[in-house]
Amino acid sequence: MKAIHLKTPGLMCNSCTAIIERALSGVDGVISVTADFANGTTSILFDEGQAKPEVILSAVTASGFEVENE
Ligand SMILES: [Cu+2]
């Protein structure tokens, strides 16, 4: 199990966090998603044997949010 922490500054409210959490929960191998609009961050716990970070990142951008590099 692995965790990644993304900067997702486009999150503005609870609707945004719901969208991003729903999009990421649909990715195979993703165990849990915690999006926080106040901090503009999204943390994802995933099974590295099933989910690849690139796939997780593209699911974020596909849901309409940008990922900023740390
Ligand atoms: Cu919003």
PDB file of the backbone (N, CA, C, O) and the ligand in Angstrom, with CONECT records:
HET     CU  A 101       1
ATOM      1  N   MET A   1       0.841  -1.195   0.000  1.00  0.00           N
ATOM      2  CA  MET A   1       0.000   0.000   0.000  1.00  0.00           C
ATOM      3  C   MET A   1       0.878   1.249   0.000  1.00  0.00           C
ATOM      4  O   MET A   1       1.907   1.302   0.674  1.00  0.00           O
ATOM      5  N   LYS A   2       0.463   2.225  -0.749  1.00  0.00           N
ATOM      6  CA  LYS A   2       1.257   3.434  -0.913  1.00  0.00           C
ATOM      7  C   LYS A   2       0.343   4.658  -0.841  1.00  0.00           C
ATOM      8  O   LYS A   2      -0.848   4.575  -1.138  1.00  0.00           O
ATOM      9  N   ALA A   3       0.914   5.783  -0.446  1.00  0.00           N
ATOM     10  CA  ALA A   3       0.126   7.016  -0.384  1.00  0.00           C
ATOM     11  C   ALA A   3       0.765   8.075  -1.255  1.00  0.00           C
ATOM     12  O   ALA A   3       1.989   8.196  -1.308  1.00  0.00           O
ATOM     13  N   ILE A   4      -0.075   8.847  -1.941  1.00  0.00           N
ATOM     14  CA  ILE A   4       0.445  10.036  -2.610  1.00  0.00           C
ATOM     15  C   ILE A   4      -0.371  11.239  -2.165  1.00  0.00           C
ATOM     16  O   ILE A   4      -1.569  11.148  -1.894  1.00  0.00           O
ATOM     17  N   HIS A   5       0.310  12.345  -2.102  1.00  0.00           N
ATOM     18  CA  HIS A   5      -0.306  13.592  -1.675  1.00  0.00           C
ATOM     19  C   HIS A   5      -0.161  14.585  -2.814  1.00  0.00           C
ATOM     20  O   HIS A   5       0.947  14.910  -3.240  1.00  0.00           O
ATOM     21  N   LEU A   6      -1.284  15.053  -3.293  1.00  0.00           N
ATOM     22  CA  LEU A   6      -1.272  15.956  -4.441  1.00  0.00           C
ATOM     23  C   LEU A   6      -1.723  17.342  -4.040  1.00  0.00           C
ATOM     24  O   LEU A   6      -2.577  17.511  -3.170  1.00  0.00           O
ATOM     25  N   LYS A   7      -1.128  18.338  -4.694  1.00  0.00           N
ATOM     26  CA  LYS A   7      -1.646  19.700  -4.563  1.00  0.00           C
ATOM     27  C   LYS A   7      -2.696  19.888  -5.641  1.00  0.00           C
ATOM     28  O   LYS A   7      -2.404  19.804  -6.833  1.00  0.00           O
ATOM     29  N   THR A   8      -3.913  20.141  -5.210  1.00  0.00           N
ATOM     30  CA  THR A   8      -5.022  20.319  -6.141  1.00  0.00           C
ATOM     31  C   THR A   8      -5.718  21.638  -5.803  1.00  0.00           C
ATOM     32  O   THR A   8      -6.794  21.646  -5.206  1.00  0.00           O
ATOM     33  N   PRO A   9      -5.091  22.758  -6.193  1.00  0.00           N
ATOM     34  CA  PRO A   9      -5.570  24.072  -5.764  1.00  0.00           C
ATOM     35  C   PRO A   9      -6.936  24.453  -6.345  1.00  0.00           C
ATOM     36  O   PRO A   9      -7.559  25.414  -5.892  1.00  0.00           O
ATOM     37  N   GLY A  10      -7.403  23.695  -7.351  1.00  0.00           N
ATOM     38  CA  GLY A  10      -8.705  24.024  -7.944  1.00  0.00           C
ATOM     39  C   GLY A  10      -9.891  23.668  -7.073  1.00  0.00           C
ATOM     40  O   GLY A  10     -11.023  24.039  -7.384  1.00  0.00           O
ATOM     41  N   LEU A  11      -9.648  22.953  -5.987  1.00  0.00           N
ATOM     42  CA  LEU A  11     -10.749  22.564  -5.102  1.00  0.00           C
ATOM     43  C   LEU A  11     -11.227  23.787  -4.316  1.00  0.00           C
ATOM     44  O   LEU A  11     -10.454  24.409  -3.588  1.00  0.00           O
ATOM     45  N   MET A  12     -12.513  24.123  -4.473  1.00  0.00           N
ATOM     46  CA  MET A  12     -13.034  25.334  -3.854  1.00  0.00           C
ATOM     47  C   MET A  12     -14.102  25.069  -2.791  1.00  0.00           C
ATOM     48  O   MET A  12     -14.347  25.923  -1.939  1.00  0.00           O
ATOM     49  N   CYS A  13     -14.726  23.921  -2.833  1.00  0.00           N
ATOM     50  CA  CYS A  13     -15.835  23.672  -1.912  1.00  0.00           C
ATOM     51  C   CYS A  13     -16.073  22.165  -1.800  1.00  0.00           C
ATOM     52  O   CYS A  13     -15.364  21.363  -2.407  1.00  0.00           O
ATOM     53  N   ASN A  14     -17.083  21.801  -1.013  1.00  0.00           N
ATOM     54  CA  ASN A  14     -17.384  20.388  -0.805  1.00  0.00           C
ATOM     55  C   ASN A  14     -17.854  19.669  -2.066  1.00  0.00           C
ATOM     56  O   ASN A  14     -17.707  18.452  -2.180  1.00  0.00           O
ATOM     57  N   SER A  15     -18.426  20.428  -3.024  1.00  0.00           N
ATOM     58  CA  SER A  15     -18.822  19.778  -4.279  1.00  0.00           C
ATOM     59  C   SER A  15     -17.594  19.339  -5.051  1.00  0.00           C
ATOM     60  O   SER A  15     -17.571  18.259  -5.642  1.00  0.00           O
ATOM     61  N   CYS A  16     -16.575  20.182  -5.042  1.00  0.00           N
ATOM     62  CA  CYS A  16     -15.322  19.840  -5.723  1.00  0.00           C
ATOM     63  C   CYS A  16     -14.701  18.593  -5.091  1.00  0.00           C
ATOM     64  O   CYS A  16     -14.287  17.677  -5.802  1.00  0.00           O
ATOM     65  N   THR A  17     -14.636  18.557  -3.767  1.00  0.00           N
ATOM     66  CA  THR A  17     -14.013  17.406  -3.126  1.00  0.00           C
ATOM     67  C   THR A  17     -14.813  16.143  -3.412  1.00  0.00           C
ATOM     68  O   THR A  17     -14.240  15.065  -3.571  1.00  0.00           O
ATOM     69  N   ALA A  18     -16.148  16.272  -3.478  1.00  0.00           N
ATOM     70  CA  ALA A  18     -16.973  15.101  -3.788  1.00  0.00           C
ATOM     71  C   ALA A  18     -16.684  14.600  -5.193  1.00  0.00           C
ATOM     72  O   ALA A  18     -16.622  13.392  -5.421  1.00  0.00           O
ATOM     73  N   ILE A  19     -16.506  15.522  -6.143  1.00  0.00           N
ATOM     74  CA  ILE A  19     -16.236  15.133  -7.537  1.00  0.00           C
ATOM     75  C   ILE A  19     -14.904  14.395  -7.628  1.00  0.00           C
ATOM     76  O   ILE A  19     -14.810  13.334  -8.245  1.00  0.00           O
ATOM     77  N   ILE A  20     -13.886  14.965  -7.013  1.00  0.00           N
ATOM     78  CA  ILE A  20     -12.549  14.375  -7.128  1.00  0.00           C
ATOM     79  C   ILE A  20     -12.487  13.041  -6.369  1.00  0.00           C
ATOM     80  O   ILE A  20     -11.831  12.098  -6.812  1.00  0.00           O
ATOM     81  N   GLU A  21     -13.172  12.974  -5.230  1.00  0.00           N
ATOM     82  CA  GLU A  21     -13.172  11.721  -4.463  1.00  0.00           C
ATOM     83  C   GLU A  21     -13.909  10.625  -5.219  1.00  0.00           C
ATOM     84  O   GLU A  21     -13.497   9.465  -5.203  1.00  0.00           O
ATOM     85  N   ARG A  22     -15.003  10.999  -5.882  1.00  0.00           N
ATOM     86  CA  ARG A  22     -15.761  10.007  -6.636  1.00  0.00           C
ATOM     87  C   ARG A  22     -14.944   9.519  -7.828  1.00  0.00           C
ATOM     88  O   ARG A  22     -14.902   8.322  -8.111  1.00  0.00           O
ATOM     89  N   ALA A  23     -14.296  10.453  -8.526  1.00  0.00           N
ATOM     90  CA  ALA A  23     -13.509  10.082  -9.708  1.00  0.00           C
ATOM     91  C   ALA A  23     -12.369   9.132  -9.330  1.00  0.00           C
ATOM     92  O   ALA A  23     -12.106   8.156 -10.032  1.00  0.00           O
ATOM     93  N   LEU A  24     -11.699   9.428  -8.216  1.00  0.00           N
ATOM     94  CA  LEU A  24     -10.549   8.611  -7.827  1.00  0.00           C
ATOM     95  C   LEU A  24     -10.964   7.285  -7.221  1.00  0.00           C
ATOM     96  O   LEU A  24     -10.258   6.288  -7.372  1.00  0.00           O
ATOM     97  N   SER A  25     -12.096   7.258  -6.541  1.00  0.00           N
ATOM     98  CA  SER A  25     -12.571   6.002  -5.964  1.00  0.00           C
ATOM     99  C   SER A  25     -12.893   4.988  -7.052  1.00  0.00           C
ATOM    100  O   SER A  25     -12.892   3.781  -6.807  1.00  0.00           O
ATOM    101  N   GLY A  26     -13.173   5.489  -8.265  1.00  0.00           N
ATOM    102  CA  GLY A  26     -13.494   4.603  -9.376  1.00  0.00           C
ATOM    103  C   GLY A  26     -12.278   3.973 -10.035  1.00  0.00           C
ATOM    104  O   GLY A  26     -12.421   3.118 -10.909  1.00  0.00           O
ATOM    105  N   VAL A  27     -11.077   4.387  -9.625  1.00  0.00           N
ATOM    106  CA  VAL A  27      -9.862   3.824 -10.213  1.00  0.00           C
ATOM    107  C   VAL A  27      -9.521   2.519  -9.495  1.00  0.00           C
ATOM    108  O   VAL A  27      -9.463   2.483  -8.266  1.00  0.00           O
ATOM    109  N   ASP A  28      -9.296   1.447 -10.257  1.00  0.00           N
ATOM    110  CA  ASP A  28      -8.942   0.151  -9.666  1.00  0.00           C
ATOM    111  C   ASP A  28      -7.682   0.279  -8.812  1.00  0.00           C
ATOM    112  O   ASP A  28      -6.680   0.841  -9.253  1.00  0.00           O
ATOM    113  N   GLY A  29      -7.739  -0.240  -7.603  1.00  0.00           N
ATOM    114  CA  GLY A  29      -6.573  -0.243  -6.738  1.00  0.00           C
ATOM    115  C   GLY A  29      -6.535   0.919  -5.765  1.00  0.00           C
ATOM    116  O   GLY A  29      -5.726   0.930  -4.837  1.00  0.00           O
ATOM    117  N   VAL A  30      -7.409   1.904  -5.972  1.00  0.00           N
ATOM    118  CA  VAL A  30      -7.456   3.029  -5.033  1.00  0.00           C
ATOM    119  C   VAL A  30      -8.239   2.596  -3.798  1.00  0.00           C
ATOM    120  O   VAL A  30      -9.373   2.128  -3.893  1.00  0.00           O
ATOM    121  N   ILE A  31      -7.609   2.763  -2.640  1.00  0.00           N
ATOM    122  CA  ILE A  31      -8.198   2.295  -1.391  1.00  0.00           C
ATOM    123  C   ILE A  31      -8.969   3.416  -0.698  1.00  0.00           C
ATOM    124  O   ILE A  31     -10.097   3.214  -0.250  1.00  0.00           O
ATOM    125  N   SER A  32      -8.366   4.576  -0.614  1.00  0.00           N
ATOM    126  CA  SER A  32      -9.102   5.697  -0.027  1.00  0.00           C
ATOM    127  C   SER A  32      -8.620   7.024  -0.584  1.00  0.00           C
ATOM    128  O   SER A  32      -7.473   7.163  -1.007  1.00  0.00           O
ATOM    129  N   VAL A  33      -9.517   7.991  -0.573  1.00  0.00           N
ATOM    130  CA  VAL A  33      -9.242   9.315  -1.111  1.00  0.00           C
ATOM    131  C   VAL A  33      -9.712  10.345  -0.088  1.00  0.00           C
ATOM    132  O   VAL A  33     -10.847  10.293   0.384  1.00  0.00           O
ATOM    133  N   THR A  34      -8.829  11.278   0.246  1.00  0.00           N
ATOM    134  CA  THR A  34      -9.225  12.366   1.121  1.00  0.00           C
ATOM    135  C   THR A  34      -8.870  13.682   0.443  1.00  0.00           C
ATOM    136  O   THR A  34      -7.696  14.025   0.300  1.00  0.00           O
ATOM    137  N   ALA A  35      -9.891  14.407   0.031  1.00  0.00           N
ATOM    138  CA  ALA A  35      -9.664  15.708  -0.599  1.00  0.00           C
ATOM    139  C   ALA A  35     -10.043  16.793   0.399  1.00  0.00           C
ATOM    140  O   ALA A  35     -11.052  16.700   1.097  1.00  0.00           O
ATOM    141  N   ASP A  36      -9.197  17.835   0.447  1.00  0.00           N
ATOM    142  CA  ASP A  36      -9.402  18.912   1.400  1.00  0.00           C
ATOM    143  C   ASP A  36      -9.339  20.244   0.657  1.00  0.00           C
ATOM    144  O   ASP A  36      -8.271  20.683   0.230  1.00  0.00           O
ATOM    145  N   PHE A  37     -10.506  20.881   0.510  1.00  0.00           N
ATOM    146  CA  PHE A  37     -10.504  22.118  -0.286  1.00  0.00           C
ATOM    147  C   PHE A  37      -9.859  23.281   0.465  1.00  0.00           C
ATOM    148  O   PHE A  37      -9.321  24.195  -0.160  1.00  0.00           O
ATOM    149  N   ALA A  38      -9.907  23.256   1.806  1.00  0.00           N
ATOM    150  CA  ALA A  38      -9.310  24.345   2.580  1.00  0.00           C
ATOM    151  C   ALA A  38      -7.796  24.383   2.368  1.00  0.00           C
ATOM    152  O   ALA A  38      -7.201  25.457   2.280  1.00  0.00           O
ATOM    153  N   ASN A  39      -7.186  23.213   2.288  1.00  0.00           N
ATOM    154  CA  ASN A  39      -5.739  23.140   2.056  1.00  0.00           C
ATOM    155  C   ASN A  39      -5.397  23.001   0.576  1.00  0.00           C
ATOM    156  O   ASN A  39      -4.245  23.188   0.187  1.00  0.00           O
ATOM    157  N   GLY A  40      -6.382  22.675  -0.247  1.00  0.00           N
ATOM    158  CA  GLY A  40      -6.120  22.451  -1.663  1.00  0.00           C
ATOM    159  C   GLY A  40      -5.275  21.219  -1.911  1.00  0.00           C
ATOM    160  O   GLY A  40      -4.407  21.216  -2.783  1.00  0.00           O
ATOM    161  N   THR A  41      -5.533  20.167  -1.136  1.00  0.00           N
ATOM    162  CA  THR A  41      -4.752  18.943  -1.275  1.00  0.00           C
ATOM    163  C   THR A  41      -5.663  17.730  -1.411  1.00  0.00           C
ATOM    164  O   THR A  41      -6.812  17.732  -0.971  1.00  0.00           O
ATOM    165  N   THR A  42      -5.111  16.700  -2.032  1.00  0.00           N
ATOM    166  CA  THR A  42      -5.813  15.427  -2.134  1.00  0.00           C
ATOM    167  C   THR A  42      -4.818  14.319  -1.797  1.00  0.00           C
ATOM    168  O   THR A  42      -3.741  14.242  -2.388  1.00  0.00           O
ATOM    169  N   SER A  43      -5.181  13.473  -0.855  1.00  0.00           N
ATOM    170  CA  SER A  43      -4.333  12.350  -0.469  1.00  0.00           C
ATOM    171  C   SER A  43      -4.999  11.059  -0.903  1.00  0.00           C
ATOM    172  O   SER A  43      -6.194  10.852  -0.691  1.00  0.00           O
ATOM    173  N   ILE A  44      -4.201  10.196  -1.514  1.00  0.00           N
ATOM    174  CA  ILE A  44      -4.735   8.948  -2.050  1.00  0.00           C
ATOM    175  C   ILE A  44      -3.916   7.779  -1.522  1.00  0.00           C
ATOM    176  O   ILE A  44      -2.688   7.775  -1.594  1.00  0.00           O
ATOM    177  N   LEU A  45      -4.617   6.799  -0.996  1.00  0.00           N
ATOM    178  CA  LEU A  45      -4.000   5.566  -0.542  1.00  0.00           C
ATOM    179  C   LEU A  45      -4.332   4.512  -1.595  1.00  0.00           C
ATOM    180  O   LEU A  45      -5.498   4.317  -1.941  1.00  0.00           O
ATOM    181  N   PHE A  46      -3.304   3.835  -2.102  1.00  0.00           N
ATOM    182  CA  PHE A  46      -3.584   2.885  -3.177  1.00  0.00           C
ATOM    183  C   PHE A  46      -2.681   1.660  -3.100  1.00  0.00           C
ATOM    184  O   PHE A  46      -1.641   1.663  -2.442  1.00  0.00           O
ATOM    185  N   ASP A  47      -3.111   0.628  -3.785  1.00  0.00           N
ATOM    186  CA  ASP A  47      -2.359  -0.612  -3.897  1.00  0.00           C
ATOM    187  C   ASP A  47      -1.472  -0.488  -5.136  1.00  0.00           C
ATOM    188  O   ASP A  47      -1.970  -0.464  -6.262  1.00  0.00           O
ATOM    189  N   GLU A  48      -0.159  -0.409  -4.925  1.00  0.00           N
ATOM    190  CA  GLU A  48       0.734  -0.148  -6.051  1.00  0.00           C
ATOM    191  C   GLU A  48       0.802  -1.294  -7.055  1.00  0.00           C
ATOM    192  O   GLU A  48       1.292  -1.122  -8.171  1.00  0.00           O
ATOM    193  N   GLY A  49       0.304  -2.474  -6.650  1.00  0.00           N
ATOM    194  CA  GLY A  49       0.246  -3.578  -7.600  1.00  0.00           C
ATOM    195  C   GLY A  49      -0.902  -3.435  -8.593  1.00  0.00           C
ATOM    196  O   GLY A  49      -0.891  -4.040  -9.664  1.00  0.00           O
ATOM    197  N   GLN A  50      -1.891  -2.626  -8.222  1.00  0.00           N
ATOM    198  CA  GLN A  50      -3.095  -2.482  -9.041  1.00  0.00           C
ATOM    199  C   GLN A  50      -3.216  -1.126  -9.703  1.00  0.00           C
ATOM    200  O   GLN A  50      -3.647  -1.022 -10.852  1.00  0.00           O
ATOM    201  N   ALA A  51      -2.836  -0.087  -8.977  1.00  0.00           N
ATOM    202  CA  ALA A  51      -3.004   1.266  -9.507  1.00  0.00           C
ATOM    203  C   ALA A  51      -1.639   1.899  -9.719  1.00  0.00           C
ATOM    204  O   ALA A  51      -0.730   1.736  -8.905  1.00  0.00           O
ATOM    205  N   LYS A  52      -1.511   2.615 -10.812  1.00  0.00           N
ATOM    206  CA  LYS A  52      -0.262   3.332 -11.081  1.00  0.00           C
ATOM    207  C   LYS A  52      -0.482   4.820 -10.832  1.00  0.00           C
ATOM    208  O   LYS A  52      -1.555   5.352 -11.115  1.00  0.00           O
ATOM    209  N   PRO A  53       0.548   5.491 -10.297  1.00  0.00           N
ATOM    210  CA  PRO A  53       0.402   6.929 -10.040  1.00  0.00           C
ATOM    211  C   PRO A  53      -0.026   7.724 -11.274  1.00  0.00           C
ATOM    212  O   PRO A  53      -0.793   8.680 -11.159  1.00  0.00           O
ATOM    213  N   GLU A  54       0.467   7.332 -12.460  1.00  0.00           N
ATOM    214  CA  GLU A  54       0.084   8.059 -13.680  1.00  0.00           C
ATOM    215  C   GLU A  54      -1.411   7.956 -13.938  1.00  0.00           C
ATOM    216  O   GLU A  54      -2.044   8.912 -14.386  1.00  0.00           O
ATOM    217  N   VAL A  55      -1.971   6.773 -13.646  1.00  0.00           N
ATOM    218  CA  VAL A  55      -3.403   6.568 -13.872  1.00  0.00           C
ATOM    219  C   VAL A  55      -4.210   7.413 -12.880  1.00  0.00           C
ATOM    220  O   VAL A  55      -5.249   7.979 -13.219  1.00  0.00           O
ATOM    221  N   ILE A  56      -3.703   7.478 -11.652  1.00  0.00           N
ATOM    222  CA  ILE A  56      -4.370   8.290 -10.629  1.00  0.00           C
ATOM    223  C   ILE A  56      -4.331   9.766 -11.025  1.00  0.00           C
ATOM    224  O   ILE A  56      -5.335  10.471 -10.924  1.00  0.00           O
ATOM    225  N   LEU A  57      -3.169  10.219 -11.474  1.00  0.00           N
ATOM    226  CA  LEU A  57      -3.047  11.613 -11.908  1.00  0.00           C
ATOM    227  C   LEU A  57      -3.965  11.925 -13.070  1.00  0.00           C
ATOM    228  O   LEU A  57      -4.588  12.986 -13.110  1.00  0.00           O
ATOM    229  N   SER A  58      -4.049  10.997 -14.023  1.00  0.00           N
ATOM    230  CA  SER A  58      -4.900  11.315 -15.167  1.00  0.00           C
ATOM    231  C   SER A  58      -6.376  11.273 -14.788  1.00  0.00           C
ATOM    232  O   SER A  58      -7.191  11.947 -15.417  1.00  0.00           O
ATOM    233  N   ALA A  59      -6.735  10.484 -13.759  1.00  0.00           N
ATOM    234  CA  ALA A  59      -8.121  10.501 -13.277  1.00  0.00           C
ATOM    235  C   ALA A  59      -8.453  11.854 -12.640  1.00  0.00           C
ATOM    236  O   ALA A  59      -9.579  12.339 -12.745  1.00  0.00           O
ATOM    237  N   VAL A  60      -7.461  12.457 -11.980  1.00  0.00           N
ATOM    238  CA  VAL A  60      -7.679  13.788 -11.393  1.00  0.00           C
ATOM    239  C   VAL A  60      -7.917  14.810 -12.497  1.00  0.00           C
ATOM    240  O   VAL A  60      -8.878  15.578 -12.444  1.00  0.00           O
ATOM    241  N   THR A  61      -7.039  14.816 -13.497  1.00  0.00           N
ATOM    242  CA  THR A  61      -7.195  15.811 -14.558  1.00  0.00           C
ATOM    243  C   THR A  61      -8.461  15.547 -15.378  1.00  0.00           C
ATOM    244  O   THR A  61      -9.100  16.486 -15.852  1.00  0.00           O
ATOM    245  N   ALA A  62      -8.823  14.266 -15.545  1.00  0.00           N
ATOM    246  CA  ALA A  62     -10.050  13.946 -16.271  1.00  0.00           C
ATOM    247  C   ALA A  62     -11.285  14.451 -15.531  1.00  0.00           C
ATOM    248  O   ALA A  62     -12.308  14.739 -16.152  1.00  0.00           O
ATOM    249  N   SER A  63     -11.191  14.557 -14.213  1.00  0.00           N
ATOM    250  CA  SER A  63     -12.344  15.049 -13.449  1.00  0.00           C
ATOM    251  C   SER A  63     -12.401  16.572 -13.460  1.00  0.00           C
ATOM    252  O   SER A  63     -13.322  17.165 -12.899  1.00  0.00           O
ATOM    253  N   GLY A  64     -11.416  17.207 -14.098  1.00  0.00           N
ATOM    254  CA  GLY A  64     -11.490  18.645 -14.285  1.00  0.00           C
ATOM    255  C   GLY A  64     -10.611  19.467 -13.364  1.00  0.00           C
ATOM    256  O   GLY A  64     -10.722  20.692 -13.334  1.00  0.00           O
ATOM    257  N   PHE A  65      -9.736  18.809 -12.611  1.00  0.00           N
ATOM    258  CA  PHE A  65      -8.875  19.534 -11.676  1.00  0.00           C
ATOM    259  C   PHE A  65      -7.415  19.388 -12.059  1.00  0.00           C
ATOM    260  O   PHE A  65      -6.988  18.365 -12.595  1.00  0.00           O
ATOM    261  N   GLU A  66      -6.664  20.438 -11.769  1.00  0.00           N
ATOM    262  CA  GLU A  66      -5.240  20.415 -12.071  1.00  0.00           C
ATOM    263  C   GLU A  66      -4.447  19.905 -10.884  1.00  0.00           C
ATOM    264  O   GLU A  66      -4.837  20.077  -9.729  1.00  0.00           O
ATOM    265  N   VAL A  67      -3.324  19.273 -11.196  1.00  0.00           N
ATOM    266  CA  VAL A  67      -2.401  18.841 -10.164  1.00  0.00           C
ATOM    267  C   VAL A  67      -1.149  19.698 -10.277  1.00  0.00           C
ATOM    268  O   VAL A  67      -0.548  19.805 -11.347  1.00  0.00           O
ATOM    269  N   GLU A  68      -0.766  20.304  -9.162  1.00  0.00           N
ATOM    270  CA  GLU A  68       0.454  21.107  -9.142  1.00  0.00           C
ATOM    271  C   GLU A  68       1.575  20.282  -8.547  1.00  0.00           C
ATOM    272  O   GLU A  68       1.369  19.532  -7.593  1.00  0.00           O
ATOM    273  N   ASN A  69       2.758  20.422  -9.111  1.00  0.00           N
ATOM    274  CA  ASN A  69       3.906  19.722  -8.535  1.00  0.00           C
ATOM    275  C   ASN A  69       4.351  20.399  -7.249  1.00  0.00           C
ATOM    276  O   ASN A  69       4.317  21.623  -7.115  1.00  0.00           O
ATOM    277  N   GLU A  70       4.764  19.574  -6.323  1.00  0.00           N
ATOM    278  CA  GLU A  70       5.256  20.102  -5.026  1.00  0.00           C
ATOM    279  C   GLU A  70       6.561  20.851  -5.253  1.00  0.00           C
ATOM    280  O   GLU A  70       7.146  21.373  -4.305  1.00  0.00           O
TER     281      GLU A  70
HETATM  282 CU    CU A 101     -16.504  23.496  -5.579  1.00  0.00          CU2+
END
